[in-house]
């Protein structure tokens, strides 16, 4: 992590510098508290924090048993956020998430009226566990909540808490009885974060830590109000025009029908990323810089986030899949070949 700069540029004020330094110290404490419970997964934690600062949602993909749920729960406790887990099943209905109107009777007057009972979506941090196991109708209800940050029940619309952060999980192995997320809903997730196996040393530490005494309880580091302030500050982080152009060029290079797209993209992809990918790259770069204690973002920040932001927005051709070509390899090659203006 780079230290905060000591000089104040034309884009900064002394107060801004103090805020960034204070945030950096809070992030270090936050990582430390998460590290007391979660072993390893440093890159996953960083990407989750970036998305949180961008007011965006994430998809966590990994095999069972990698502590995805524990990670989300620990994050919520460290951030003083309300947390609910929704287990997605084939019989889950939209009202099971959003809530419903219930007929109530006033014991004093005997008058009956409908009262809205909020569902688990009315939380700061929502874990949508195995999101691809529920039918499209329920997925669409979650999509409205993610995009509009409100839910509609009957004729009434109810605002969701702010901040509102959805983390959805998927099991990449077992696909029987699942409903694949449509591209439109996948595009609503800022990042597709792959949660991998721990290293040998990390796994040894996991065995020692989880088979002993009681699990440690993380301390609270940031409040909801402080998170909202960070989300506002992220948009004030300046970017040079060359960084904007690099984000644009990288996204446009993923589109096989783009005249300037590399030949290997036209051979490997049948669908590329849309403008939302570029927006997330820029916002993610700003958030990553802020979390690193910098009041400026660079192309290195965009390169560091390109894989989780782009991987679920690209679709390979049948020929590429047959040849073993993956989306990840296409992105890595684009990062190697697209000039970043340095």
N, C-alpha and C positions, 0 to 999 in steps of 0.2 A: 504494500500500500504506500502510495506516495504521500509525503507530508504536505500539509497545507502551506501555500506560499506565504511568505512573510510580507511581501510587497503588496501594495494596493494599486490595482490598475484602474483604468478609466471606467471599467464595467463594475467595479466593486466600491463599497464603502467600508469604513472600519467596522460598522455593525454587521455587514454581510460576512466579513472575515471571521468575526467572533462567532456568528451563528454557525458557519461551516465548521469551525474548529470544535465548537460544542457538539455539533452533530457527529463529527468524526469520533469524539470521545464516547458518545452514547452508543454509536454503532460498535465500537470495540467492546464495550460492556455487554451489549446485546449478543455479539458473537460468543463472548465468553460464557454467558448464561446458557445459550443454546448448546455450547460445547460441553457443558456439565452433564447434559442429558443425551445429546446426540454425538456419536463418535464419527469423526470424518465428515464427509459430504459438504466440505467447505464451499465448493463451487455451486452446489445446489442452494445452499443458504444465501450466497451472494446474489444469485439470480432471483430468488424469492424476494429479497430485500429491494432489489432494483425494481421489480414489478410493483411491489407495494408502494414505493416512492412515486411510481408513474401512474398510480390509481388504476392498475390493470390486473388482469386475472391470469392464472397459470394452469397448465395441464401437466401433471406429474405422471410419468410413465415408468413403471418398474415392476419387477416380479414381486410376488407377495413376500413379506417378511423383511423388507428393507427399511422399516420404521417410518414410512411415509406419513401415516396417521400420527405417530408420536411426534414427528418433526413439526407438523402443522399445529398440533396441540401445544407443544412447547413454545412455538413462535407466538401463538395467541396469548399465552400466559406472560411471556416476556414483554409483550406490547400492551398489556392491560386491555385486551380486546375481548368482547364476548365471542364465544366460539360454539358452533353447533356442527355436528356431523350428520349428514344425511346418507343413509345406505341406499343406493340406487338398486332397485329390483324391478323385474318385469311388471309387477302390479302396482308400482308407485304411481300415484296420480298427482296432477299439478296442485290440487288443494292440499296434499300432504306436505308440500313445500311452502306454498304461499300462505296458507291459512284459509279459513272459511267463515261465512256468516252463520251464527248459531242463534236460534230463537230463544230469547230469554224472557222471563216474566218478572216484573217488578213486584216484590213481595208486599209492598205497601199499597200500591194502586191496582195491582192485578193486570196492569197493562203489559201487553206483549210487544216486543220489538226485537229486531235482528241486531246482534252485536258481533263485530268482527273479532275473531280470535287469531292473532298472528301465528304463522307457521315458523319453522326453523330458519327460513331465509332471512328473518328479521334479526340478524346477528352481524357483527362487524366482520367476522371471518367464518366462512362456510366451507366445510370440506364435503365435496360431492364425491363420495366414495364409489368407484367403479361406475362412472357416469354412463358408459356405453352399455349398461345392462338394463336401461329403462327405455321405453318406447319413445318415438319422436315427439309425441304430444307433450310428454313431460319434459323432454329436452328443450322444446320450444319455450315452455314456461320459464325454465332457467335462463334461456337465452334473453328473454325480455328483461329479466332481473339484472343480468350482467350488463346489457347494453344501456337500458333506460334507467337502471337503478330505482325502479319502482315495480310494483306488482299490481295487476288489475284483478279484482274479485267482484263479479257481478258488474255493476255500473260504477263502482268506486275504485279510485286509484290511491295506493298507499306508498309513501316514500320509504325507502329502505335506510338503515342507519348509514352514517358517514363517519369514517371510511367503511367501504364495503368491498370485500376481497373474496373472490371465489377461487378455491384450489380444488381442481378435479383430478381424480386418479384413474388410471387405466392399467389393466394387466395386459402386457403385450403377448402373452403366451396363449391363454385360454380365450378363444373367440367364439366357442359354441354358445348359442343363445344370446348373442349380443346384438346391439343395434349401432353400427358404426356411425360416428358423428359426421354429419354433413359438412362439406367444406365451408359453408357459410357460418356454421357454429364454431368450427375449428379456428376460423379467422378472428373470432372474438377474443381468443386467448392470445395474450401478448407473447407468451413463451410456451414451448413444448420442452419441458425439462426432463431429461433422462436421469433416473436415479439408478446408479450402478452398484455392483457388488463392492463391499469394502476390501481394502488391501489386507494382506495376511496379518500385519501388525494391528490394524484397526479391528479386524475380526477377533483377534486375541483379546484386545481391550474390551470389546463388546461382551465377550464371554465372562470376563472378570467383573465387569460393571453391572451386568444384568442378572447375575446369579448370586449376588451377595445380599447386602442389606437393602433398605428402602431406597427407592430412586430419589435423587435430589430434586428439589422444587426450585425452578428458576425464579430469580428475582425480577420484579417489574422494572423496566428500564424506560419505556416511552409510553405516553398516554395517547389516547385517540386524538386529542386536540393538538398535541405535538406532531403527530403523523400528518394531520391535515396541513399544518404549517410547512412541513417538509415537502409535501406534494405541491404546494404553491411555489416554494423556493426552487424546485427542480426546473420549472418552466422559465426561470430567470437566468439559468446558466447559459452563458453565451457560447455560440459555435461560430467558427470561421466559415466563410462561404465554401472553402475547399472540403470541409467536413460534410456540409449539406450536399454538395455535388457527389461526394463519394457514396453517401447513403443512397442518393438517387441512382447513380450508375450501377451500384451493386444490385439494387432491386430490379432495375430495368434489364440487367443482364440475365436475370432468371427467366425471362419471357421468351419462349422459343419462336414466337412470331415477330419479335423485335428485330429490325434489320441489323442492329449492331450487336446482337447476341452472339456469343462465341459458337463455333460449330458444334462443340461437344454438348452445349446446352440444347441446341436444336435436335441433336441425336438422342439425348437422354431424357428430356422433359417434354411432357405434353401440356403442362400447365405451370405458370410461374406465379410469383407473388404480386399482389396488388399494392396500391398506394398506402394502405394501412400498415404494411410491413415497413415502409420507409418512415412513417410517423413513429412507429414503435422503436425503430433503430435510433432515431434522433432523440426521442425522449429517454430511451434506455441509456444512451451515451451520456446524457446530462445527469441522470440519476447515478450512474456508475462513477462519474467524476465527483459528484457531491459526496457520495459515500466514501470516496477515497480522500476527501478533504481538499479537493480542487474546485476552484470556481471557473473552470474552463474544461471543455470536453474535446477529445481528439479522435482521429480515425482509429486509433488503437482501441478506444472504448467501443466503437461500432464493430470492429473486427472481433472483439471478445464476446459480443452478444449476437453475432450473425447466425451462428448455428442454432441456438434455441429459438430465435425469432423466425427464422426462415424454414426450418426443417418440416413443419407441418403445413406450410403453404405451397410447397412444391409437389408435383405429381409426376412420377417417372413413367416413361413409355413401357409397353409390354416387352419390347425388345431389350430395353435397358435392364428391366427386372430379370429377364431370362439370362442376361449376361452377368448378373450379380452386381450391377451398378446401383448404388444407393444414393439417396438424396444427400446424405452427409458427405459423400465423396464429391458430389457436384459442387456443394457449397465450399468445401475445402479447396477445390480447384479454382473456383471463382475468386476466393480470397487471395490465392497465389497469383492470379493473372490480371485482376482488375486493379489498375493503378490507383493509389490512394492520395496522389497529389503531393507526396513528400519528396 
